């Protein structure tokens, strides 16, 4: 029997096990300027010291400390000097691991999401990609370490994606362990982001 995402045991599992179970679930973000909810359609799992693509691979730092704590918290990091990305910290126990939220469908607060993402040409683009998703939800670095179920973020049951529609494949845009099939998405969803393999920069 599948676990309910409001059950503390839901995230207290290895991230590759949690990741596909997040598809179809609803993440609610309540910020001072409004509330927006997204139905999760694409995710990526990252583990700990055994995963070269993970921020936890080289050990605990000030940046990734929340990944080494208990499950059920939010890990937010700044990337490329311009974007925030949001992860849900997983278990088991205090084993480092997290699931990156890559894309979703806005199901509540559509007007607020459009205000936060004025460059989106279509509603399907509002949360299509990890940076766009955090922008639509109003997520910033000060939410790093927030607890799910608190005043800011809640994870609701939604409707879990049926197994026959869940696809998995290599992760997007990572230089190490790129072929590890820890990216999961709902097949046929227009909000899923395009797959982009990491390309190493040439040094002439």
N, C-alpha and C positions, 0 to 999 in steps of 0.2 A: 504494500500500500504506500503510495507516494506521500511524502511529508508535506505539510502545509508550510509555506514560507514564513508564517508568523511563529512557527515552532522553533525554539532555539537550536534544535538538532538539525534544522534544514541546512544551515551554513557550516555546521560543525562536521564537515566531511571534506575529502580532498577536492580541490578546485575542479579537476576534470570531471568529477562526478556531479558537482553542484551546477556547473555551467549549463548543460543542456536542460536541467530542471528549471532554470531561470527563464527560459524562453516562454513567452506568453504571460509572464507575471507582470504585475503593475508596480512601478516605483513612483511614489509620490514625493515631490519636493515642495516644501512650504517655506517661502522666503518672504521678507518684509514687503516686497512689491507684488506678491501674488503666489498662487499655488498652481503647479503644473504636474500632470501625471503622464507617464509614458509606459506603453506596453512594450516590453523588451523583445526585440526580434533578432539580435545578433550579439554574441559575447565571445570572449577569448579567455581561456584558463591559463594561469601562471602558477607554478609551484615554487619551491624554495631553492636550497643549495644544489639540487640536482638539475636545475633548469637554467641553462645559460642565457635564455631570453628574459628571465625574471629579474626584477629589481632586487630581489632577495638573494641572488646568486652569490654575491661577494660578501654577504653578511649584513648585519644590522647597521644602519646609519640613521642620522637624524631625519633624513628624507623618507626612508621606508619603514621606520620603526613600527607603525601601526600594523604592517603585514606580519610582524612577529608576535602580535598580541592575540587575544582571544577572537574568535569569529564574531560576525555580527556588527562590524564597524566599517566605516567608509575610508578608503585610501584615495586621496586626491593628490595628483602631482602635476607639475608644470612641465611642458615639453615644447621643444623647438623655440623657446623664448617667447611664445605667444599663446599657447593653448593649455587648458586644463583637461585632464582625463580622470574618470571616476571608476573606482573598483570597489567591489564588495569583498571584504576579508573573509576567508574561509578557514576551516580547520583541517584535520582534526586537532583538537586542543589548541596549543599555541604554536603548532607547526606553521611556518610561513607559507602563505598561499593567498591568492586573490583572483577574482574574476573581473576582467575589464568589460565594462558595458560599452559596446561598440555602436549600437543603433537601436532605434525604437520608433513606435508610432505614438504621436501625441493623442491622448484620449481624454484629457481634461486640461483646461486652461489654454486652449488653442490661440486665443487672442493674445495672451501674455507671451506665449512661445513665439508668435509672429513678431511681437514687439522686440523681443530679445534677439531674434534672428531675422532682421529686415532684408538681408541679402538672399534669403531662401526664395526660389522662384515658385516652388510648389510645396504644399504641406508635407509631402512625403520626404522632403529634404530637410525639414526642421531639425530632426534628430538622426540624420543619416551619416553616421561616423561619430567617433568618440568625442571629438572636440565640439561638434555641433550639438550632440546630446547634452553635454554639460552646459553649453550656452543656453539651450532651450530650458533647462531645468534651473538655471541661475546658480550653478555650482561654481565655487571659487576655492582658493587654497585654504581659507579659514574653515571650510567644512571637513578638512582632513582630520580624521579621528572621531567624527560624529558617530553616534550609536544609532543603528537602525531601530525604529520604534520610538524615537525621541520626538522632539518638537519639529525637527527639520525633515527627516527622511522616514518613510514607512514603505515596507515591502508587502504588497497585498497578493492574495492568491491568484486573481485574474482567472484565465483559462489556460492551463498548461498546453503547450504545443503538442499535437499528436505525434507519436513516435515516427509515423510514416512521413511526416513533413520535416523532420529534423535532419539537417545535413551537417557534416563535419569535414574540415579540411585544414590545410596549413595556415599558420597565423600570418597576419598582414604586416608588412613593413618592418620586420625584425631581422637583424643581421645574423643572430645566432639561433640555432634550433628552429629555423624558419619552417622546416618541413614537418615539425611535430603537429599532428592533427588535433590541435586544441582550440580551433575556431569552430563555433557552432552557430547555425542560423536556421531560420524558418524558411523553407523553400517556397519561392513564389512571392515573398513579401517585397513590395516596392521600396520599403524603407531600408533594406539591407544595403550596406555600403559595398562599393566595387572592391574586388580583390586586387591588391597591389603588392607584388613581391618586392622585397628590399633590393635596391640597386646600389652597389658600392660605388662611391665617388672615385673617379680617376684622379690620380696624382701624376701630373706631367713633369 
